[in-house]
């Protein structure tokens, strides 16, 4: 088997909207032909992926008749059976249609909110039919441009009511489905409600059944706000809420670029892979990215291959990092594991421990003189990534 050749066991997935992206942007028309959903399935299977994910209307047009819907799903399912691909995750498009111009679940018009619920229930049915285990909610229109027009408490309460309704619908339908909320700070709205992983985690605890709801963080979304994505993922993991993850790349402060994974910030991508592999994340590794507008059909395949290849290369680098004696010695020095002076003093609280801590005589001047070899450690990491270590 060639080195860095992805296998289904690597758990890589792509959305129909990713490799199926036709190169359109806000300033330009499509630059490549659309692929049918069955053709997308065959393409990503050929490249070694495990599955495909979809919005409802990536597969079934919003105005399709019931007969058309059944035919499309039948052809799609046949392609899944032919290739062995799975559909681990599904979601709803609540942002493209003009009906959602001012939001879906947070729209001030109750008729729009009801339509959004109806559309989502149908999409949940479709996802379950295709075998999805996770259902993602990205509120692309859930926000404002003019704060004078929306009380954020109302918007958040409507959002909460919608999710509670859909949780109840799944329970009533005997659907064993987890919800994953996807935060994003802006675009296409000026300001989107619940813009970061931390805000989503706090919101989840206000729902009727928070045990069934987690997050789906995306590299580009935290990065475009100038935040550290790996830190956000660690917070989600620590809370037991990392239900799904979207991998791509992004330059801070820009529009949502959705670059190939590792294309612009390979060191940040490395630390993300190192974290995911280190904690044993075993969910799908979903690439929510798309090829450059300049790409032709063959280059789209190179894009898909590149996303997976980069992850596998960085996974190997993470293993090297963990086995590098000098790096691990420096890490032990940084974390104080080679200095027993403070051992046990800052552990879990106890009455005796607190008394011992209060009585301990710290050498404050010595603590202030203790350096941290982060320059050396970071350069060793850079050497490793550049292939000279």
N, C-alpha and C positions, 0 to 999 in steps of 0.2 A: 504494500500500500504506500503511495507517495507520501512524503512528509507533509503535514498540515492539510491533509485531505479530510474534509469534514465527513462525519458519519451520522446517521440518525441518532446514535447514542449520545452525541454531543448536544442534542436538544435545541438545535438552532431552528428558528422559525422566522418567516417573513409575512408581512401583511399583503393581501391582494393589492392594496393601494401603493405598495412600495416598489416592487419590481414591475408593477403595472403602471407606474407613473409615466405619463406621456410627455413630460418635459414642459408642461404649461407652467407659467408663473404670472404674477399680476401684470407684467408688462409684455408678455409674449404668448403667442399661440403654441399649440403642441408641436414638438419637433420629431416625434416618432409615433408609429401606429399603436393603437390600443391592442392589448392582448386579452383574449377571452379568459375567464377564470380557469377553465380546464387547462388552457395553455400555460397559465402562470403556475398551476400546480405541477405540471410536467417540467417546467423550467427549474423550479427550485428543488424538485426531487432529483433532477439530473445533477444539480450542483451539490447535493448531499444534505439538504435540510431535512428536518424531522416533520415540519408541519407548516401550515398556512393559517393565518388569522384574517378576520374580515369584519368590516362594517356590514350592516344589513344590505345597504344599497351598492356596496362593492360587488355583490353577487346578484341581487334581485333589484332591478330598477324600481324606484319609488312608485311608479304608476303601472307596474306590471299587473296583469289580471291574475286571478288564482290559478288558472290553467298554465299561464306563462311561468308563474312562480314555481309550480311543481315541475315543469319541464326543465327549467334552469337548475333547480336543486338536484334533480335526477341526473343531469349531465355532469354536474359538479361532483356529486357523490361517486359517479362512475370513475371519474379521474382520480379521486382519492383512493378508491379501491384498486385501481390499476397501478398506482405508484406506492401505495402503503402509507401515504402521508396522513397526518391527523390534523384536526382543528382544535388546538388546545384553548383558544380564546376567541371570543366574539365581542362585538360592541355595536352601538347604534350611531348612525349619522344624525345628529341633532344640531347640525351647524350649517349645512349647505342650502337647504330649502329656504326660500324667502319667508316662510311662516315662522322661522326661528330667528328672524333678523334681530329681535330684541331678547333673545334667550329662549330656552326651552323649559326646563324645570323652574327657572327663576323669572320667567316672563310675567309681567304684571297682568296679562290677560289670562283669566282662568281657562278659557277655551283652548288657548295655545298650550297651557300646561297639561290639560287633559289629553290633547292630541299627542303631546310628547310621551305621555304615559302609554297611550294606546300603541304608538309606534314602537316603543321600547318593549312592551309585552310581546308583540309579534316578533321582534328581533331576538328576544330571549328564547322564544319557542324555536326559532330557526337555529340559534346557537346550540341549544340542547339537542335538537334533531341531528346536528352534525357532530355531536360529541364534545362540545366545549365544556370545560370544567371551571373556567374563570370568565367573568363578564366585566369588561372595563367600561368606566364612565369618564369620558373627557368632556368637560363642559366648555366647549369652544366658544359658545355665545353667552355663557353665563357670566355676565359682567356689565360694565357701563363704559360710556364715554363721558357722560354728563352726570355727576353725582347728584345734581339737583333733581333728577328724574327717578331716583330709586333709593329707598331706604334699605341699606344693606341688611338690616335685621329681617326685613320682609323677605328679601331674596334668599337669605340663608334658611329661613324657616320654610319657604316653599321648596327649596332643595331638599331639606330634611324630610318634609312630608312625602316628596316623590320617592326618595330612596326607601323610606319605611313602607310605602305602598308596594314597591317592587319586591322588597324583601318578603312581605306578606304574600304577594302573588307567587313567588317561588316556593314558599313553604306550602301554600294551598295547592300548588301543582305538583308537589313532591319532587321538585328540582333540586338536586344536590349541586348547587352552583354558588361559587364565591364571587363577591363583588370586589373590584379593585378600582379605586378612584385615582384619576391621573391629574396631577396639578400642573399648571402652567401660568407664568406671571402675566403675560400679555400676548396679543395677536391671536385671533383676529379682532378681539375687542381691545379697547384702550387699556382697561384694567379688568382682569378676570377674578371672580371670587375664588377664595381658597387657593392662592397662587403657588404655594410651596408644599413640600412633603410635610413639614412641621404643622402647617395650618390644617392640612387634610387629616393628619393623625389626631389633632385635637377635635376636629369636627366629627370624626368617626365615633368618638366616645359619647356623643350626644344622640346617636341613633338608637332605635329600639333593640336591635340585635347587633352590637358592634363586633361580636365574635365572627360574623360572617363577612365582614368588610375589612379590606386592607387597602394598600396603595399600589399603584403602577407608576413608579418614578421613571422619568425619561432624561437621558443625558442632556439633550439640547435644552430642555425646559428649565432645569436648575442652572445650567451654564449660561444661558442667555441673560439671566438675572445677575450674573457674576458670582454665583454660589459654588461651593465645592460639592460636586455630585456624590462622590464617594461618602462624604460625611452624611448626606441625606439618606443614602442607601443604608448606611450603618444605623442611623436612627430608626429607620423602618424595620430593619432586621432585628434590632434590639427590642423593639416593641412587638415582635412576632407578626408584623403586618406586611412583609415583603411578599405579596401574592403574585406579582408579575413584574417584569422589568423591560423597558424599551432602550435599546442600544443604538446609538448613532454618534455623531460628533457635531460640534458647534463652536463658533467663536463667540466669546462673551460680548454682550451688548448689541448683538445683531438680530435681525429677523430670524425666524425659525428656519435654520439652514438644512437640517436633516442630512448632514454629510455621512458618507461611509464611515463605519465604526473605526476609530483610531486615525482618521485621515488628517486631523489638525492638531490634536492634543494627545500624542501617543503616551506621554508619561502619565497623564491623568487616566487614560484608558488602562494602562498597566496597573496602576494602584486599584482601580475598580475591579479588574479581573483578579488581582491578587486577593482582594477582599472577598469576592464572591466564591472563589475556589477555596479560600482559607476557612470560611465559615460553613462550607458545604451546601451552598444554595443549589437545589436540585430541580428548580422549576425551569420552564422554557426560557431560552435566551432569544428574545425577540428583537429583530432588527427593524426599527421604525425609521427607515432612511430611504433615500432614493438616489438614483444615478444623476450625474450632472445633466443639465439641459443639452449639453453638447454631445451626449452619448447617443450612439446608434444601438440597434438591438444587440449586437455582439458585445458592445461595451457595457450594456446592462448586465449581461452574464458575468463580466469581469467585476462589476460592482458587487453582485451577490457573492461571488467567490471571495472577493477581497474582504468583505465584512467578516465572514467566517474564518478565513485564513488568518486575519489579524488577531482575532480572539485566540485562536489556537497557538499562534506564535507567542502571544503575551502570556498565555497559560503556561507554556514551557518556560518562559522567562521568570514567571512567578515561582515555579519549582526550583529554578536555579537560585533565585533570591533566597528561598527558604533553606537551601543546602550550602550556601556560601559561608564559610567559617568566619571570614573577616566581617561580613555584614552582620551575621548573627551575634558576633562578639560586641560589635558597636551597639546593636539593639539592646543587648543585655546591659551594657553600660548606661544607655539612655534611660531604660526603665528601672534602673536601680537594682536589678536582680543579682548583681554581683556585689552589692553593698547591703549587708544585713542590718545596718544601723537603725533603719526605721521599720524593721520587720515587725508586724503585728500591731503597730501603734495606730494605724489608720484603718483597721479592719472593721468588721461589723461592730455596732455599738454594744457595750456591756457596761455595767456599773464599775466593775473592777478595771476594765480597759480604759474607761474615761478617767478614772483616778490615776492610772499609770501614765496616760498621755499628759494629764495636767502636771504631773510630777517630773516628767522627763525634761532634761536640760539639753536643749538643742544648741548647737554651735552655729548661730545665725551667720556669722562671718564666713565660716567654712562653706555653708550652704550657698552663700552668695558668690563664692569663688569657683563653684563647681560648673565647669563649662559643659556644653553639649556638642558632640561632634557631628552636627547636622550637615555641615558643608562636606565633610568627608563621606558621610553616609549617602548624601544625595548624589555626590559625584560617582560613587561606586554604583549607584543605581543607574546613573546615566551611562557609565561605561558598560554595564551589563546590557542595557537596552540598545546601545550602539554596536554591540557585538565585539568589543575589545576586551572583555573580561571572561 
